[in-house]
Amino acid sequence: MESTHTAPPEVRGPRVLQFELFSSCIDSGFWSALTRKKLDVYGLDETAKSIHGYYSIGSAAFLPCFMNVDHASFEATPSTDSHTYPLHGKLQNFNTIEKFRDSDKQLITDGEANELWNLIMSGEALVNPSLLSRFTLLSFVDLKKYIYSYWFLFPALVYPDALVHETEPRPIQEAFTGEEISHITNFVAKLPKEQNAFLIAHDADGAMEILLIRDLPLIVKDNRKVTLCVCDPSVRADNPGWTVRNVLAMFAYHVRSSPEYRRVQLVCFRQRFRDGLRDVSHSLVLDLRIVFTPNQTMGQTLIPKAVGWERTEKGKLGSRHVNLSAQMDPKKLAEQAVDLNLKLMRWRLVPELDLPLIQRTKCLILGSGTLGCNVARCLMGWGIFDLTFVDNSVVSFSNPVRQSLFSFSDCLDGGKEKSIAAVEAVQRIFPGVCATAHQMNIPMPGHPISESMRGKVDETITLLEALIEKNDVVFLLMDTRESRWLPTLIGASKRKIVMNAALGFDSYLVMRHGMSADGAGDETNSKKLGCYFCNDVVAPGNSTRDRTLDQQCTVTRPGIAMIAAALAVELLVTVLQHPKGAEAPADSSARDDYLTNDIESPLGIVPHQIRGFLARHNTVLPATTAFDKCTACSATVIKEYEARGHDFLFDVINSTASFLEDLTGLTKLHADSEKAEVWDLSDDESFAGSE
């Protein structure tokens, strides 16, 4: 008879807590600043210099545990924001590559371990726990080839003997109530940045008290249950980040002689910001058991060893090298700096942000005045550098104080052409911009053209059509209403995104022209949003005739143009990020649900129009559908333009307003309206009075 044996169940040992080592993230501006320091300050001095870095507790889920250094790392005071914390560092820059390679890494490690241990034993780290977040950077700078060699040490003490998981890690909402989490979050928001760790003391009745970590000895003396909380840079679901390790070592040291504190609850506090709201749901709670050696419980006198040298991309211990010879050109540095500012939005705040889509957008700016200058600056801030400027005037002495791209020198000798001056200005601001200029008078309804000028105007229209075809977005920023008609028509025909901004004395309008998924020829599509002319029941005409001086100039409060320009660009970028792009439906303040509905664009709601009134500091978000008798974007006008081309345009320009009104049916609409308003009383009709 065969005997059967069942294999004994696998016995797993206790799972030891592991930590995620920092990954260095070095901004190119750091190397530029180090180069200047080497040349202007350090010289041949190889002694260690104090610098600082920072880490974030709000990184996106796919990012490693970054520590960051940049050009500001050499400043005296660390600069941090609401979810970043300082790292105290040392820079030792060697004069030769041989000294860099042969430096005694073990001696450096032991020195860092000694400093950390002294901070813990003296109690100084209890007062300022951020002192335990440290790094040492060894470097060599080849100033001829712009090759930088470096190696980071993030020293962490191997103390206590072990930290063992008692349970599996769990999210914070499984260990604390919503009210308690809110209390913890508000406490963290008010903490100074040097307090990257704190305590929660629990009473027998379930009440909790949040305290600074310097109160640990009092809590132990009173024998209160305690939870250790550390601001954690890791985003992993099972391991805390590197800074937590030294804080746990400090905690273990101060409770080593109290067996009741050998088990500790650890909160790895993390936070992100989404849609303007703070989210801490990915914070972890770990239940740990502290394991000491006999020597450690009796009062260890030997300094624990330290670990923490960064590994190479291949996972081996060794230095890293970066060749910036192609990037140290100031123009290259500027490009990288602008790109980094935008990437930080995506890394920290808006992971869904499609930066390449924004940056490859080409913009045609019709009107290089007050609105055009500010729109260009804002577009560049978003990384949109393919800009085409169009204008018909020159820079006058009244312009530079209101039009941000121009200066006094542009006004001399009769004034520089505005489009050319705008291109020169943006190239000075950022050499990587791809900007072109065109001086032209856009043909307008109500401004007839003589037969002798027809050939030149025909060339102008052809050029305008080509510019609109080449670009993805058209900004209408001109002074007069009728100058916007032709670009509106061409943009609708070519299905381009058209952004419009117009100013009053203390009011403004910013809007996007509608675009339907079914194309411009579908009269039945009621979901298409209107254009600038859709609310008009008359065709555009000459609005400059018989104007006084104050009517000839754009008279507005100075801040209006900046507000409107910024909103126009921000609305464009929000549209670009919407899943439906230019076909996105309108969010309107006519209904309150725009405040509560799910936001489809990662940057927020996408209104059709933004109308602002500065006198009352009030903004409304109206929305209107396309008018089937619109003189600019209706299917009737677009079909006529596409069928007859420039001949149709000349008929519009040289005819009276009735030409477009007859074509679109506005004339009949006027007649029908007048008939409806007439109230004829015959001679024999009378009213019966009360008696």
C-alpha positions as CSV (number, residue, x, y, z in Angstrom):
1,M,0.0,0.0,0.0
2,E,1.4,3.3,-1.1
3,S,1.7,6.0,1.6
4,T,0.7,9.5,0.7
5,H,2.3,12.6,2.3
6,T,0.9,16.1,2.2
7,A,3.5,18.8,1.9
8,P,3.6,21.0,5.0
9,P,2.3,24.5,4.4
10,E,4.9,27.1,3.5
11,V,5.9,29.0,6.6
12,R,6.8,32.6,5.9
13,G,8.9,34.6,8.2
14,P,8.1,38.1,9.3
15,R,8.2,40.7,6.5
16,V,10.8,43.3,7.1
17,L,10.0,46.9,6.3
18,Q,11.8,48.3,3.3
19,F,12.2,51.8,2.1
20,E,12.2,53.4,-1.3
21,L,15.6,55.1,-1.9
22,F,15.6,58.6,-3.3
23,S,16.2,59.1,-7.1
24,S,18.0,62.3,-7.8
25,C,16.3,64.8,-10.1
26,I,18.7,67.6,-11.2
27,D,17.5,70.6,-13.0
28,S,19.9,71.8,-15.7
29,G,19.9,75.2,-14.0
30,F,21.7,73.5,-11.0
31,W,24.7,72.7,-13.2
32,S,24.6,76.2,-14.6
33,A,24.6,77.7,-11.1
34,L,27.4,75.3,-10.0
35,T,29.5,76.3,-13.0
36,R,29.1,80.0,-12.0
37,K,30.0,79.1,-8.4
38,K,33.0,77.2,-9.5
39,L,34.3,80.0,-11.7
40,D,33.3,83.0,-9.5
41,V,33.4,81.7,-5.9
42,Y,34.8,78.3,-5.2
43,G,37.9,78.4,-7.4
44,L,40.1,75.5,-6.2
45,D,38.4,75.2,-2.8
46,E,37.3,71.6,-2.3
47,T,35.8,71.9,1.1
48,A,32.2,70.9,1.5
49,K,29.6,73.6,0.9
50,S,26.1,73.8,2.3
51,I,23.3,73.5,-0.3
52,H,19.8,72.3,-0.1
53,G,17.2,70.3,-2.1
54,Y,13.6,69.4,-1.6
55,Y,11.2,66.5,-2.0
56,S,7.5,66.4,-2.6
57,I,4.8,64.5,-0.8
58,G,2.4,65.2,-3.7
59,S,4.0,63.3,-6.7
60,A,1.9,61.6,-9.3
61,A,1.3,57.9,-8.9
62,F,3.8,56.9,-11.7
63,L,6.8,58.9,-10.4
64,P,9.6,57.5,-8.3
65,C,10.7,59.0,-5.0
66,F,12.4,62.1,-6.3
67,M,14.7,64.5,-4.5
68,N,15.3,67.7,-6.4
69,V,18.1,70.2,-6.7
70,D,17.9,73.3,-9.0
71,H,19.5,76.7,-9.3
72,A,17.9,77.8,-6.0
73,S,19.8,75.1,-4.1
74,F,22.7,77.5,-3.6
75,E,20.6,80.1,-1.9
76,A,20.7,80.6,1.8
77,T,17.1,79.7,2.6
78,P,15.3,76.7,1.1
79,S,12.2,77.6,-1.0
80,T,9.3,75.2,-0.6
81,D,5.6,75.2,-1.4
82,S,2.6,73.6,0.3
83,H,3.6,70.0,-0.5
84,T,7.4,70.1,-0.6
85,Y,9.9,69.8,2.2
86,P,13.6,70.7,2.5
87,L,16.6,68.4,2.3
88,H,19.8,69.6,4.0
89,G,22.8,68.9,1.8
90,K,26.6,69.1,1.4
91,L,28.3,69.7,-1.9
92,Q,31.9,68.6,-2.3
93,N,33.2,69.6,-5.7
94,F,36.6,68.1,-6.6
95,N,39.2,69.7,-8.9
96,T,40.1,66.6,-10.8
97,I,38.3,63.5,-12.0
98,E,40.9,61.4,-10.2
99,K,40.1,63.0,-6.8
100,F,36.4,62.5,-7.4
101,R,36.9,58.8,-8.2
102,D,39.4,58.1,-5.4
103,S,37.5,59.9,-2.6
104,D,37.0,57.7,0.4
105,K,33.3,56.9,0.2
106,Q,33.3,54.9,3.4
107,L,34.8,57.7,5.3
108,I,32.2,60.1,4.0
109,T,29.4,57.6,4.9
110,D,30.8,57.2,8.4
111,G,31.0,60.9,8.9
112,E,27.3,61.3,7.9
113,A,26.3,58.4,10.3
114,N,28.2,60.2,13.1
115,E,26.3,63.5,12.5
116,L,22.9,61.8,12.3
117,W,23.5,59.8,15.5
118,N,24.6,63.0,17.4
119,L,21.4,64.7,16.2
120,I,19.3,61.9,17.6
121,M,21.2,61.4,20.9
122,S,21.3,65.1,21.7
123,G,17.6,65.6,21.0
124,E,18.2,68.3,18.4
125,A,16.4,66.2,15.8
126,L,13.3,66.0,18.1
127,V,13.1,69.8,17.9
128,N,13.8,69.9,14.2
129,P,13.2,66.5,12.5
130,S,14.0,67.8,9.1
131,L,17.7,67.8,10.1
132,L,17.5,64.0,9.5
133,S,16.6,64.5,5.8
134,R,20.1,64.9,4.4
135,F,22.2,64.3,1.4
136,T,25.8,64.6,0.3
137,L,26.7,65.4,-3.4
138,L,30.2,64.6,-4.7
139,S,30.9,66.2,-8.1
140,F,33.5,67.1,-10.7
141,V,32.9,69.7,-13.3
142,D,34.7,69.6,-16.6
143,L,34.4,73.2,-17.6
144,K,35.8,72.7,-21.1
145,K,33.5,69.9,-22.2
146,Y,30.6,70.7,-19.8
147,I,30.6,67.1,-18.6
148,Y,29.4,66.7,-15.0
149,S,30.2,63.7,-12.9
150,Y,28.3,63.2,-9.6
151,W,27.3,60.8,-6.9
152,F,24.6,61.3,-4.3
153,L,24.6,59.8,-0.8
154,F,21.3,59.9,1.1
155,P,22.5,58.7,4.5
156,A,20.2,56.6,6.6
157,L,21.1,54.8,9.8
158,V,20.7,51.0,10.1
159,Y,18.9,51.2,13.4
160,P,17.2,49.5,15.1
161,D,18.0,45.9,14.2
162,A,14.8,45.5,12.2
163,L,11.3,46.9,11.6
164,V,8.8,44.2,10.9
165,H,5.3,44.4,9.5
166,E,2.6,43.2,11.9
167,T,-0.1,43.6,9.3
168,E,-0.4,44.5,5.7
169,P,-0.2,48.2,4.8
170,R,-3.6,49.9,4.5
171,P,-4.9,53.2,3.3
172,I,-5.4,55.9,5.9
173,Q,-9.2,55.9,5.6
174,E,-9.3,52.3,7.0
175,A,-7.6,53.4,10.2
176,F,-9.0,56.9,10.8
177,T,-12.4,58.5,10.4
178,G,-13.0,61.3,7.9
179,E,-13.1,63.8,10.7
180,E,-9.8,62.6,12.1
181,I,-8.2,62.7,8.6
182,S,-9.4,66.2,8.1
183,H,-7.9,67.2,11.5
184,I,-4.6,65.6,10.6
185,T,-4.6,67.3,7.1
186,N,-5.3,70.7,8.6
187,F,-2.5,70.2,11.2
188,V,0.0,69.4,8.5
189,A,-1.0,72.4,6.5
190,K,-0.1,74.7,9.4
191,L,3.2,73.0,10.3
192,P,6.5,74.7,9.6
193,K,8.5,72.9,7.0
194,E,11.1,71.8,9.4
195,Q,8.4,69.7,11.2
196,N,8.2,66.9,8.6
197,A,7.1,64.4,11.4
198,F,4.6,64.6,14.2
199,L,2.8,62.4,16.7
200,I,-0.8,61.4,17.5
201,A,-1.4,60.6,21.2
202,H,-4.4,58.4,21.9
203,D,-6.3,58.4,25.2
204,A,-8.2,55.5,26.7
205,D,-11.5,57.2,25.8
206,G,-10.6,57.2,22.1
207,A,-9.8,60.9,22.0
208,M,-6.6,61.8,20.0
209,E,-4.2,64.7,20.3
210,I,-1.8,65.8,17.6
211,L,1.6,66.9,18.9
212,L,5.0,67.9,17.7
213,I,7.5,65.1,17.7
214,R,9.5,66.9,20.4
215,D,6.8,65.8,22.8
216,L,7.7,62.1,22.4
217,P,9.5,61.9,25.8
218,L,6.4,63.3,27.6
219,I,4.1,60.9,25.9
220,V,6.4,57.9,26.8
221,K,6.5,59.2,30.4
222,D,2.7,59.4,30.6
223,N,2.5,55.9,28.9
224,R,0.0,57.2,26.3
225,K,-0.5,55.2,23.1
226,V,1.1,56.9,20.2
227,T,1.0,57.0,16.4
228,L,4.1,58.3,14.5
229,C,3.3,60.4,11.4
230,V,5.9,61.3,8.7
231,C,5.5,63.3,5.6
232,D,6.3,60.7,3.0
233,P,7.8,61.3,-0.5
234,S,7.0,57.8,-1.8
235,V,3.9,57.0,-3.8
236,R,4.2,53.2,-3.5
237,A,1.4,51.2,-1.9
238,D,3.6,49.1,0.3
239,N,6.8,51.0,1.1
240,P,7.6,54.4,2.7
241,G,10.1,56.8,1.3
242,W,13.7,57.2,2.4
243,T,13.2,60.1,4.8
244,V,10.9,58.0,7.0
245,R,13.9,55.7,7.8
246,N,15.8,58.1,10.0
247,V,12.7,59.4,11.7
248,L,11.9,55.8,12.7
249,A,15.5,55.4,13.9
250,M,15.0,58.4,16.1
251,F,11.7,57.2,17.4
252,A,13.2,53.7,18.2
253,Y,16.1,55.3,20.0
254,H,13.9,57.3,22.4
255,V,11.6,54.3,23.2
256,R,14.3,51.7,23.4
257,S,13.9,51.2,27.1
258,S,10.1,51.0,27.0
259,P,8.9,47.6,25.9
260,E,5.3,48.8,25.5
261,Y,6.4,51.0,22.6
262,R,8.0,48.1,20.6
263,R,4.9,48.1,18.5
264,V,4.1,51.3,16.7
265,Q,1.6,52.6,14.2
266,L,3.2,54.6,11.4
267,V,1.3,57.0,9.1
268,C,3.0,57.8,5.9
269,F,1.3,61.1,5.1
270,R,0.9,62.0,1.4
271,Q,-1.2,64.5,-0.4
272,R,-2.1,65.6,-3.9
273,F,-4.1,68.4,-5.3
274,R,-6.9,67.6,-7.8
275,D,-9.3,70.2,-9.1
276,G,-8.2,72.5,-6.4
277,L,-8.9,70.0,-3.6
278,R,-6.4,68.3,-1.3
279,D,-6.4,64.5,-1.6
280,V,-4.7,62.3,1.1
281,S,-6.4,59.0,0.3
282,H,-3.2,57.4,-0.9
283,S,-1.5,57.9,2.6
284,L,-0.5,54.6,4.2
285,V,-0.9,53.2,7.7
286,L,1.7,50.6,8.8
287,D,1.6,48.5,12.0
288,L,5.2,47.8,12.9
289,R,7.2,45.8,15.4
290,I,10.5,47.3,16.5
291,V,13.3,44.6,16.9
292,F,16.3,45.6,19.0
293,T,19.6,43.8,19.7
294,P,20.4,43.4,23.4
295,N,23.1,46.0,23.1
296,Q,20.6,48.5,21.6
297,T,18.1,48.1,24.4
298,M,20.8,48.5,27.0
299,G,22.1,51.8,25.5
300,Q,24.2,51.3,22.4
301,T,27.4,53.3,22.5
302,L,28.6,52.3,19.0
303,I,27.5,54.5,16.1
304,P,25.2,52.6,13.8
305,K,26.4,52.2,10.2
306,A,24.7,54.2,7.4
307,V,23.7,53.3,3.9
308,G,22.2,55.3,1.0
309,W,24.6,55.7,-2.0
310,E,22.5,56.2,-5.1
311,R,22.9,53.5,-7.8
312,T,23.3,54.0,-11.5
313,E,20.5,53.5,-14.1
314,K,21.7,49.9,-14.3
315,G,21.3,49.3,-10.6
316,K,25.0,49.3,-9.7
317,L,26.8,51.3,-7.2
318,G,28.7,54.0,-9.0
319,S,28.8,57.6,-10.1
320,R,26.7,59.2,-12.8
321,H,27.7,61.5,-15.7
322,V,25.8,64.1,-17.7
323,N,27.0,65.8,-20.8
324,L,25.5,69.3,-21.2
325,S,27.8,70.6,-23.9
326,A,24.8,70.9,-26.2
327,Q,22.6,72.4,-23.6
328,M,24.7,75.0,-21.8
329,D,24.0,77.5,-24.5
330,P,21.8,80.2,-22.8
331,K,19.1,79.7,-25.4
332,K,19.0,76.0,-24.6
333,L,18.8,76.6,-20.9
334,A,15.9,79.0,-21.5
335,E,14.1,76.3,-23.5
336,Q,14.6,73.7,-20.7
337,A,13.5,76.1,-18.0
338,V,10.3,77.0,-19.8
339,D,9.6,73.3,-20.5
340,L,10.3,72.4,-16.9
341,N,7.8,74.9,-15.5
342,L,5.1,73.3,-17.6
343,K,6.1,69.8,-16.8
344,L,5.9,70.6,-13.1
345,M,2.2,71.3,-13.6
346,R,1.8,67.8,-14.9
347,W,4.0,66.0,-12.5
348,R,2.6,67.7,-9.4
349,L,-0.9,68.9,-10.1
350,V,-2.4,67.9,-13.4
351,P,-1.1,64.5,-14.5
352,E,-3.7,64.4,-17.4
353,L,-2.3,67.6,-19.0
354,D,-1.4,67.0,-22.6
355,L,1.6,69.4,-22.9
356,P,2.7,68.3,-26.4
357,L,-0.8,69.1,-27.8
358,I,-0.5,72.6,-26.3
359,Q,3.1,73.2,-27.4
360,R,2.5,72.2,-31.1
361,T,-0.5,74.5,-31.5
362,K,0.1,77.3,-34.0
363,C,-1.6,80.6,-33.4
364,L,-2.5,83.5,-35.7
365,I,-2.8,86.8,-33.8
366,L,-4.9,89.3,-35.8
367,G,-4.3,92.6,-34.1
368,S,-0.9,93.4,-32.4
369,G,-2.2,96.1,-30.0
370,T,-3.1,95.9,-26.4
371,L,-4.9,92.6,-26.6
372,G,-2.5,91.1,-29.1
373,C,0.6,91.8,-27.0
374,N,-0.8,90.3,-23.8
375,V,-2.2,87.3,-25.6
376,A,1.2,86.6,-27.1
377,R,2.9,86.8,-23.6
378,C,0.4,84.4,-22.1
379,L,0.7,82.0,-25.1
380,M,4.4,81.9,-24.5
381,G,3.9,81.1,-20.9
382,W,2.0,78.0,-22.0
383,G,4.9,76.9,-24.3
384,I,3.1,78.0,-27.5
385,F,5.9,79.5,-29.6
386,D,4.6,79.3,-33.2
387,L,3.1,82.8,-33.5
388,T,2.1,84.9,-36.4
389,F,1.4,88.6,-35.9
390,V,-0.8,90.6,-38.2
391,D,-1.5,94.4,-37.9
392,N,-1.9,97.4,-40.1
393,S,-0.5,100.2,-38.0
394,V,2.8,101.5,-36.4
395,V,3.8,101.9,-32.8
396,S,2.8,105.3,-31.5
397,F,4.0,107.2,-28.4
398,S,0.8,106.3,-26.5
399,N,1.3,102.5,-27.1
400,P,4.2,101.3,-24.9
401,V,2.6,101.9,-21.5
402,R,-0.4,99.8,-22.5
403,Q,1.0,97.4,-25.1
404,S,3.4,95.1,-23.3
405,L,5.6,94.1,-26.2
406,F,6.6,97.7,-27.2
407,S,9.1,100.2,-25.8
408,F,9.8,103.9,-26.4
409,S,12.5,103.1,-29.0
410,D,9.8,101.5,-31.2
411,C,8.0,104.8,-31.5
412,L,10.9,106.8,-32.9
413,D,11.3,107.8,-36.5
414,G,7.7,107.6,-37.3
415,G,7.1,104.4,-35.4
416,K,8.0,100.8,-36.2
417,E,5.4,98.6,-37.8
418,K,3.5,96.8,-35.0
419,S,3.7,93.3,-36.3
420,I,7.5,93.5,-36.9
421,A,8.0,95.2,-33.5
422,A,6.0,92.4,-31.8
423,V,8.1,89.7,-33.4
424,E,11.3,91.3,-32.4
425,A,10.0,91.7,-28.8
426,V,9.0,88.0,-28.4
427,Q,12.3,86.9,-29.8
428,R,14.1,89.1,-27.2
429,I,12.0,87.6,-24.5
430,F,12.5,84.0,-25.7
431,P,14.9,83.3,-28.6
432,G,13.3,79.9,-29.2
433,V,10.1,81.4,-30.5
434,C,9.1,80.9,-34.1
435,A,7.4,84.2,-34.9
436,T,6.5,85.9,-38.2
437,A,5.1,89.3,-39.0
438,H,2.6,90.5,-41.7
439,Q,1.5,94.1,-42.2
440,M,-1.9,94.1,-43.9
441,N,-5.2,95.8,-44.0
442,I,-7.9,93.2,-43.7
443,P,-10.7,93.9,-46.1
444,M,-14.0,94.8,-44.4
445,P,-17.7,95.1,-45.2
446,G,-18.7,98.7,-45.6
447,H,-15.2,99.8,-46.7
448,P,-15.5,99.7,-50.5
449,I,-12.5,99.0,-52.7
450,S,-11.7,100.8,-56.0
451,E,-11.1,98.7,-59.1
452,S,-7.5,99.9,-59.2
453,M,-6.9,98.3,-55.7
454,R,-8.7,95.1,-56.5
455,G,-5.5,93.2,-57.4
456,K,-3.7,94.2,-54.2
457,V,-6.7,93.4,-52.0
458,D,-7.1,90.0,-53.8
459,E,-3.5,89.2,-52.8
460,T,-4.2,90.3,-49.2
461,I,-7.2,87.9,-49.0
462,T,-5.2,85.1,-50.5
463,L,-2.5,85.7,-47.9
464,L,-5.0,85.8,-45.1
465,E,-6.6,82.5,-46.2
466,A,-3.1,80.9,-46.3
467,L,-2.3,82.1,-42.8
468,I,-5.6,80.8,-41.4
469,E,-5.1,77.5,-43.2
470,K,-1.5,77.2,-41.7
471,N,-2.5,77.9,-38.1
472,D,-4.6,75.9,-35.7
473,V,-6.1,78.9,-33.8
474,V,-7.1,82.4,-34.9
475,F,-7.3,85.2,-32.4
476,L,-9.6,88.1,-33.3
477,L,-8.2,91.1,-31.4
478,M,-8.8,94.0,-33.8
479,D,-10.4,97.4,-33.0
480,T,-13.4,97.3,-35.2
481,R,-16.3,94.9,-35.5
482,E,-16.3,94.7,-39.2
483,S,-12.6,93.8,-39.4
484,R,-13.5,90.5,-37.7
485,W,-16.0,89.4,-40.3
486,L,-13.7,88.0,-43.0
487,P,-11.5,86.0,-40.6
488,T,-14.6,84.7,-38.9
489,L,-16.0,83.5,-42.2
490,I,-12.7,81.9,-43.4
491,G,-12.1,80.3,-40.0
492,A,-15.6,78.8,-40.1
493,S,-15.1,77.5,-43.6
494,K,-11.7,75.9,-42.7
495,R,-13.0,74.6,-39.3
496,K,-10.4,76.4,-37.2
497,I,-10.6,77.3,-33.6
498,V,-11.5,81.0,-33.4
499,M,-11.0,83.0,-30.2
500,N,-12.5,86.4,-29.8
501,A,-11.8,89.2,-27.3
502,A,-13.4,92.6,-27.3
503,L,-13.2,95.5,-24.8
504,G,-15.5,98.2,-23.4
505,F,-14.5,100.9,-21.0
506,D,-14.9,98.7,-17.9
507,S,-16.3,95.5,-19.5
508,Y,-14.9,92.7,-21.7
509,L,-16.1,89.8,-23.8
510,V,-14.0,86.6,-24.4
511,M,-15.6,83.9,-26.5
512,R,-14.8,80.9,-28.7
513,H,-16.6,80.4,-31.9
514,G,-18.7,77.3,-32.2
515,M,-17.8,74.3,-34.3
516,S,-20.1,71.4,-34.9
517,A,-19.1,67.8,-35.4
518,D,-21.4,67.6,-38.4
519,G,-19.7,70.3,-40.4
520,A,-20.6,73.9,-41.2
521,G,-23.3,72.9,-43.8
522,D,-25.7,71.4,-41.3
523,E,-28.4,73.9,-40.7
524,T,-30.3,71.5,-38.3
525,N,-27.5,71.2,-35.8
526,S,-28.8,73.1,-32.8
527,K,-25.9,72.2,-30.6
528,K,-23.3,74.3,-32.5
529,L,-22.3,77.4,-30.6
530,G,-22.6,80.8,-32.1
531,C,-19.9,83.1,-33.4
532,Y,-19.2,86.8,-32.7
533,F,-21.9,87.9,-35.2
534,C,-24.6,85.3,-34.3
535,N,-26.4,87.7,-32.0
536,D,-26.7,90.4,-34.6
537,V,-29.7,91.0,-36.8
538,V,-27.9,93.4,-39.1
539,A,-24.9,92.9,-41.3
540,P,-21.5,94.5,-40.3
541,G,-20.8,98.0,-41.7
542,N,-18.4,100.9,-41.5
543,S,-18.2,101.6,-37.7
544,T,-15.5,104.3,-38.1
545,R,-17.5,106.8,-40.0
546,D,-18.2,110.2,-38.3
547,R,-16.3,109.2,-35.2
548,T,-14.8,111.8,-32.7
549,L,-11.3,111.4,-31.3
550,D,-12.5,109.5,-28.2
551,Q,-14.5,107.2,-30.4
552,Q,-11.6,106.5,-32.7
553,C,-9.4,105.2,-29.9
554,T,-10.0,102.2,-27.7
555,V,-10.7,103.8,-24.4
556,T,-10.6,101.2,-21.6
557,R,-9.5,100.8,-18.0
558,P,-5.8,99.6,-18.3
559,G,-6.3,96.3,-16.6
560,I,-9.2,95.2,-18.8
561,A,-7.0,94.1,-21.7
562,M,-4.8,92.0,-19.5
563,I,-7.7,90.3,-17.9
564,A,-9.4,89.6,-21.3
565,A,-6.2,88.4,-22.9
566,A,-5.4,86.0,-20.1
567,L,-8.9,84.6,-20.1
568,A,-8.8,84.2,-23.9
569,V,-5.6,82.1,-23.7
570,E,-6.7,80.1,-20.7
571,L,-10.0,79.4,-22.4
572,L,-8.1,78.2,-25.5
573,V,-5.9,75.8,-23.5
574,T,-8.9,74.5,-21.6
575,V,-10.6,73.8,-24.9
576,L,-7.5,72.0,-26.3
577,Q,-7.5,69.7,-23.2
578,H,-11.2,68.8,-23.5
579,P,-11.9,65.4,-25.0
580,K,-14.0,67.0,-27.7
581,G,-11.7,69.9,-28.4
582,A,-13.3,72.8,-30.3
583,E,-16.6,70.8,-30.4
584,A,-16.8,70.8,-26.6
585,P,-20.3,71.8,-25.3
586,A,-20.6,75.0,-23.3
587,D,-20.6,75.3,-19.5
588,S,-22.9,78.2,-18.7
589,S,-23.7,80.1,-15.6
590,A,-27.4,80.2,-16.7
591,R,-27.6,76.9,-14.8
592,D,-26.1,76.1,-11.4
593,D,-25.1,72.6,-12.5
594,Y,-21.9,73.9,-14.1
595,L,-20.6,74.2,-10.5
596,T,-21.3,70.6,-9.7
597,N,-21.2,68.6,-12.9
598,D,-18.1,66.4,-13.6
599,I,-15.4,68.4,-15.3
600,E,-14.3,66.8,-18.6
601,S,-11.3,69.1,-19.2
602,P,-8.5,68.6,-16.7
603,L,-8.2,72.4,-16.5
604,G,-11.8,73.1,-15.6
605,I,-15.1,74.1,-17.2
606,V,-15.2,75.2,-20.9
607,P,-17.6,78.2,-21.3
608,H,-18.8,79.6,-24.6
609,Q,-18.5,83.2,-23.5
610,I,-17.0,85.0,-20.6
611,R,-18.4,88.5,-20.0
612,G,-16.9,90.6,-17.3
613,F,-17.9,93.8,-15.7
614,L,-15.1,95.4,-13.8
615,A,-17.3,98.1,-12.1
616,R,-19.0,95.4,-10.1
617,H,-16.2,92.8,-10.4
618,N,-18.8,90.4,-11.8
619,T,-18.4,87.7,-14.4
620,V,-21.1,85.7,-16.2
621,L,-20.8,82.7,-18.6
622,P,-23.6,83.0,-21.2
623,A,-23.9,80.6,-24.1
624,T,-25.8,81.0,-27.4
625,T,-26.4,78.6,-30.2
626,A,-25.5,79.4,-33.8
627,F,-28.0,81.7,-35.7
628,D,-29.1,80.1,-39.0
629,K,-29.2,83.7,-40.5
630,C,-25.8,84.7,-39.2
631,T,-23.9,87.0,-41.7
632,A,-20.6,85.3,-40.9
633,C,-20.9,81.6,-40.0
634,S,-24.3,80.5,-41.3
635,A,-24.3,77.7,-43.9
636,T,-25.7,80.0,-46.5
637,V,-22.8,82.4,-46.3
638,I,-20.1,79.7,-46.0
639,K,-21.5,77.9,-49.1
640,E,-21.6,81.1,-51.1
641,Y,-18.0,81.9,-50.1
642,E,-16.8,78.4,-51.0
643,A,-18.7,78.4,-54.3
644,R,-17.8,81.9,-55.5
645,G,-14.6,82.7,-53.6
646,H,-13.2,86.2,-53.8
647,D,-15.9,87.4,-56.2
648,F,-18.4,86.9,-53.4
649,L,-16.1,88.7,-50.9
650,F,-15.8,91.7,-53.2
651,D,-19.6,91.8,-53.5
652,V,-19.9,91.9,-49.8
653,I,-17.2,94.5,-49.3
654,N,-18.4,96.9,-52.0
655,S,-22.1,96.5,-51.4
656,T,-24.3,97.9,-48.6
657,A,-25.3,95.9,-45.6
658,S,-28.5,94.8,-47.4
659,F,-26.4,92.4,-49.6
660,L,-25.7,90.1,-46.7
661,E,-29.1,90.7,-45.1
662,D,-30.8,89.7,-48.3
663,L,-28.6,86.6,-48.7
664,T,-29.1,85.3,-45.2
665,G,-32.8,86.1,-44.9
666,L,-32.4,88.9,-42.4
667,T,-34.2,91.3,-44.7
668,K,-37.3,89.0,-44.6
669,L,-36.9,88.6,-40.9
670,H,-37.0,92.4,-40.5
671,A,-40.1,92.7,-42.6
672,D,-41.9,89.9,-40.8
673,S,-41.0,91.5,-37.5
674,E,-42.4,94.9,-38.6
675,K,-45.6,93.3,-39.7
676,A,-46.1,91.5,-36.4
677,E,-45.6,94.8,-34.5
678,V,-48.2,96.8,-36.5
679,W,-51.5,97.3,-34.7
680,D,-54.1,98.7,-37.1
681,L,-57.3,100.0,-35.8
682,S,-60.2,100.5,-38.3
683,D,-62.5,103.5,-38.2
684,D,-65.4,101.6,-36.8
685,E,-63.4,99.9,-34.0
686,S,-63.9,101.3,-30.6
687,F,-63.2,100.6,-26.9
688,A,-66.1,100.0,-24.5
689,G,-65.5,102.3,-21.5
690,S,-66.7,101.5,-18.1
691,E,-69.9,103.3,-17.1
